Amino acid sequence: MQQQEYKTYEEICLDKLREIGKSTAKEWSESLGYKTGSCLAKVIRRIKKHYSDKIIVYNTYPQRYEYRE
């Protein structure tokens, strides 16, 4: 019997970002099924803090995010 590998919500969000490519927080949250862009604000802060090696943050307005291979 295979063991299931559980992912944190941050890892699920990073996987979705990898699928959609470079995008804003609004585009990213809409791809996850949310209606507003601010839904992922806290999750994005945690990703920047704990998974900073896996995300590229562009310092333009609006900020764009990209998955780093």
Z-matrix of the N, CA and C atoms (Angstrom, degrees):
N
C 1 1.451
C 2 1.528 1 109.57
N 3 1.325 2 116.66 1 132.90
C 4 1.455 3 121.12 2 -178.79
C 5 1.516 4 110.56 3 -83.35
N 6 1.332 5 114.20 4 143.54
C 7 1.455 6 119.09 5 174.99
C 8 1.518 7 108.83 6 -85.69
N 9 1.315 8 116.13 7 139.45
C 10 1.456 9 119.79 8 176.79
C 11 1.516 10 109.23 9 -79.84
N 12 1.313 11 115.16 10 139.86
C 13 1.449 12 120.10 11 175.69
C 14 1.524 13 107.66 12 -95.67
N 15 1.308 14 116.63 13 119.10
C 16 1.455 15 121.01 14 -178.93
C 17 1.517 16 109.60 15 -90.84
N 18 1.328 17 115.80 16 141.43
C 19 1.452 18 121.75 17 179.81
C 20 1.520 19 109.10 18 -115.09
N 21 1.321 20 115.71 19 148.06
C 22 1.453 21 119.95 20 172.91
C 23 1.525 22 108.22 21 -76.68
N 24 1.313 23 116.54 22 164.80
C 25 1.461 24 119.76 23 179.87
C 26 1.527 25 110.55 24 -64.29
N 27 1.339 26 116.36 25 -33.17
C 28 1.456 27 120.35 26 177.57
C 29 1.530 28 110.73 27 -62.30
N 30 1.323 29 117.30 28 -41.24
C 31 1.465 30 121.12 29 178.90
C 32 1.526 31 111.49 30 -67.15
N 33 1.325 32 116.70 31 -36.75
C 34 1.466 33 120.52 32 176.61
C 35 1.530 34 109.71 33 -63.97
N 36 1.329 35 116.69 34 -42.51
C 37 1.465 36 120.75 35 178.93
C 38 1.525 37 111.14 36 -65.30
N 39 1.329 38 117.41 37 -39.09
C 40 1.464 39 120.49 38 177.67
C 41 1.526 40 111.44 39 -65.40
N 42 1.329 41 117.19 40 -37.70
C 43 1.465 42 120.50 41 176.58
C 44 1.528 43 110.66 42 -62.09
N 45 1.326 44 116.73 43 -40.49
C 46 1.459 45 120.75 44 178.94
C 47 1.527 46 110.37 45 -67.10
N 48 1.328 47 116.96 46 -38.59
C 49 1.463 48 120.49 47 177.63
C 50 1.525 49 110.36 48 -63.95
N 51 1.313 50 117.37 49 -37.48
C 52 1.463 51 121.17 50 176.91
C 53 1.531 52 110.33 51 -62.24
N 54 1.330 53 116.78 52 -39.19
C 55 1.470 54 121.47 53 179.87
C 56 1.526 55 112.55 54 -66.46
N 57 1.341 56 116.79 55 -44.46
C 58 1.464 57 119.36 56 -173.37
C 59 1.521 58 112.93 57 -88.56
N 60 1.324 59 118.41 58 -17.60
C 61 1.458 60 120.71 59 179.47
C 62 1.519 61 112.17 60 84.77
N 63 1.316 62 115.70 61 -160.02
C 64 1.464 63 122.24 62 -176.84
C 65 1.526 64 109.98 63 -64.09
N 66 1.336 65 116.58 64 124.62
C 67 1.461 66 119.15 65 -176.65
C 68 1.520 67 111.20 66 -156.33
N 69 1.331 68 115.34 67 166.91
C 70 1.457 69 121.72 68 175.95
C 71 1.527 70 108.98 69 -84.68
N 72 1.327 71 115.85 70 171.41
C 73 1.463 72 120.21 71 178.40
C 74 1.528 73 110.46 72 -63.09
N 75 1.324 74 116.74 73 -35.89
C 76 1.469 75 120.30 74 179.57
C 77 1.525 76 111.03 75 -64.91
N 78 1.330 77 116.53 76 -47.28
C 79 1.467 78 120.21 77 179.22
C 80 1.524 79 110.99 78 -63.43
N 81 1.317 80 115.47 79 -39.93
C 82 1.463 81 121.80 80 -179.62
C 83 1.522 82 110.29 81 -63.74
N 84 1.345 83 116.82 82 -47.06
C 85 1.465 84 119.80 83 -178.59
C 86 1.531 85 111.52 84 -68.72
N 87 1.327 86 117.44 85 -35.34
C 88 1.469 87 119.69 86 177.46
C 89 1.522 88 111.28 87 -66.02
N 90 1.333 89 117.34 88 -33.07
C 91 1.463 90 119.59 89 178.66
C 92 1.528 91 111.44 90 -70.11
N 93 1.330 92 116.31 91 -20.33
C 94 1.462 93 120.98 92 176.60
C 95 1.527 94 112.12 93 -92.06
N 96 1.339 95 116.92 94 -0.96
C 97 1.452 96 120.52 95 175.61
C 98 1.513 97 115.30 96 99.78
N 99 1.323 98 118.45 97 6.11
C 100 1.460 99 121.00 98 177.55
C 101 1.519 100 109.92 99 -86.95
N 102 1.334 101 116.29 100 161.24
C 103 1.458 102 120.38 101 -177.66
C 104 1.523 103 113.12 102 -97.62
N 105 1.325 104 118.19 103 -23.05
C 106 1.463 105 120.81 104 -179.58
C 107 1.522 106 110.19 105 -121.07
N 108 1.323 107 114.78 106 159.07
C 109 1.456 108 119.86 107 -177.99
C 110 1.514 109 114.43 108 -78.52
N 111 1.332 110 116.35 109 -19.70
C 112 1.459 111 119.21 110 -176.14
C 113 1.527 112 113.37 111 -81.48
N 114 1.309 113 117.29 112 -4.45
C 115 1.468 114 120.82 113 -177.97
C 116 1.522 115 112.34 114 -62.69
N 117 1.312 116 117.00 115 -32.45
C 118 1.461 117 120.39 116 -176.75
C 119 1.525 118 113.33 117 -95.24
N 120 1.317 119 118.92 118 7.66
C 121 1.464 120 121.19 119 -173.63
C 122 1.527 121 112.21 120 -56.37
N 123 1.304 122 117.16 121 -48.66
C 124 1.462 123 120.64 122 -178.81
C 125 1.529 124 111.09 123 -68.60
N 126 1.311 125 116.95 124 -38.22
C 127 1.464 126 121.39 125 179.00
C 128 1.528 127 109.90 126 -65.47
N 129 1.332 128 116.97 127 -41.55
C 130 1.467 129 120.60 128 178.95
C 131 1.521 130 110.46 129 -63.68
N 132 1.334 131 117.48 130 -38.59
C 133 1.478 132 119.80 131 176.19
C 134 1.514 133 111.22 132 -61.63
N 135 1.337 134 117.08 133 -42.48
C 136 1.469 135 120.02 134 178.43
C 137 1.521 136 111.42 135 -66.37
N 138 1.329 137 117.21 136 -38.02
C 139 1.464 138 120.53 137 177.85
C 140 1.527 139 109.94 138 -64.19
N 141 1.336 140 117.36 139 -43.79
C 142 1.466 141 120.30 140 178.51
C 143 1.521 142 111.45 141 -60.93
N 144 1.322 143 116.48 142 -34.85
C 145 1.465 144 120.62 143 -177.38
C 146 1.526 145 111.91 144 -79.25
N 147 1.322 146 118.20 145 -47.06
C 148 1.462 147 121.45 146 -171.85
C 149 1.526 148 114.32 147 -97.87
N 150 1.315 149 117.80 148 -24.85
C 151 1.467 150 121.48 149 -177.75
C 152 1.530 151 110.24 150 -122.72
N 153 1.321 152 117.18 151 39.31
C 154 1.465 153 120.33 152 -175.52
C 155 1.523 154 112.62 153 -63.24
N 156 1.330 155 117.35 154 -20.83
C 157 1.462 156 120.04 155 178.29
C 158 1.528 157 112.16 156 -79.01
N 159 1.331 158 118.16 157 -9.85
C 160 1.466 159 121.53 158 -176.52
C 161 1.521 160 113.67 159 -108.73
N 162 1.327 161 117.93 160 2.75
C 163 1.463 162 119.58 161 -176.30
C 164 1.525 163 109.83 162 -136.96
N 165 1.322 164 115.43 163 141.92
C 166 1.461 165 122.37 164 173.87
C 167 1.522 166 106.57 165 -110.09
N 168 1.337 167 116.32 166 127.61
C 169 1.464 168 121.56 167 179.35
C 170 1.522 169 107.67 168 -112.07
N 171 1.319 170 116.76 169 121.18
C 172 1.459 171 121.73 170 178.39
C 173 1.521 172 108.43 171 -90.75
N 174 1.324 173 117.28 172 129.91
C 175 1.462 174 122.16 173 -174.86
C 176 1.524 175 112.05 174 -89.45
N 177 1.295 176 116.71 175 52.49
C 178 1.457 177 122.07 176 173.37
C 179 1.521 178 107.02 177 -117.97
N 180 1.322 179 116.49 178 163.81
C 181 1.454 180 118.47 179 178.01
C 182 1.511 181 109.26 180 -103.59
N 183 1.294 182 121.63 181 127.46
C 184 1.468 183 126.81 182 -7.06
C 185 1.524 184 110.65 183 -74.00
N 186 1.323 185 115.16 184 149.74
C 187 1.460 186 119.40 185 -179.26
C 188 1.517 187 110.40 186 -62.07
N 189 1.303 188 114.58 187 138.85
C 190 1.464 189 120.35 188 176.02
C 191 1.515 190 108.26 189 -113.00
N 192 1.311 191 114.66 190 148.92
C 193 1.460 192 121.82 191 -177.98
C 194 1.515 193 108.81 192 -123.71
N 195 1.331 194 115.03 193 144.99
C 196 1.457 195 120.10 194 179.29
C 197 1.519 196 108.46 195 -143.28
N 198 1.324 197 116.08 196 142.57
C 199 1.459 198 121.56 197 178.77
C 200 1.521 199 108.81 198 -75.96
N 201 1.318 200 116.34 199 133.04
C 202 1.462 201 121.68 200 178.14
C 203 1.516 202 108.64 201 -99.12
N 204 1.318 203 116.10 202 123.53
C 205 1.476 204 121.32 203 179.54
C 206 1.507 205 111.00 204 -71.16
